[in-house]
Amino acid sequence: MQMLHFGKTTKLIVAAVAALLLVSVALVSVAATASVAAVGNLLVWHYRTLNLPAPTGPYAVGRAGYDWTDPGRIDLLSDRAGEQRELAVWIWYPASPAADESYAPYLPLAWQAAWNQEQGIGRFIQSDPASINTYSIADAPVAQNGAGYPVIIMQPGMGPAAPDYTVYAENLASHGYVVVGINPAYSSNLIVFPDGRVVRRTDEGVIPENAGADDIDKDAARIGKVWSDDAIFVMDQLQRLNEDAASRFHNTLDLGHIGLFGHSFGGATAARVCKTDPRC
């Protein structure tokens, strides 16, 4: 049998290649370990418990949801012709809950499912809605104070929805205000009606990012009119709730003291409503 003999140079090359292979394997192992650790940390962060800031007022906070349809308006923001304007409205209020009542989830289950689907894999870089703790008690009895509570109507920016402002709403309610959060259908990225229907933003319901100055003004006026009419319609509905003997809010709303506030486009809408409606 013929033996193979390697020279000094060949042996050095073989040793160098072996060393490089070992380093490569080590680097791959380190990278894989780091990736697993990063994913693990991301999941821990996503599912961690997040407690919202506690309300600072003396009242416990209740939260109720309503589905109101305005029979007098065709929804100009919907992508379905002839649809009546429909709003999902959240109300936070001073409450008198039973001792064993538990806090409501940040988002109801149907909202959570729709949000997870909407966000896709991107949801893992945000807090899981199911892990966010609120201080609201769903459908708790209204605290009776012998007088009506002043009302604040809240409108979000273009894209967000009323739940995004939970901290503000809970704190105001704890100080004796009834906070009415409007979810502007087809302008919010996502809303869910009490029956589980999911409504997403439409081209008609938002101002395009690449719109020119003239188009921005036209779209803002068109959408702003719808949002303003939403607030006026909600004030009408609150009057009905206050007069309805079967309503939890029967004779508890001080509709002589109504304020409006909003974020971004919602703030502009609030100013527009208060300029035209004497109830504000």
Order of alpha helices (4+ residues) and beta strands (2+ residues): alpha-beta-beta-beta-alpha-beta-beta-beta-alpha-beta-beta-beta-alpha-beta-alpha
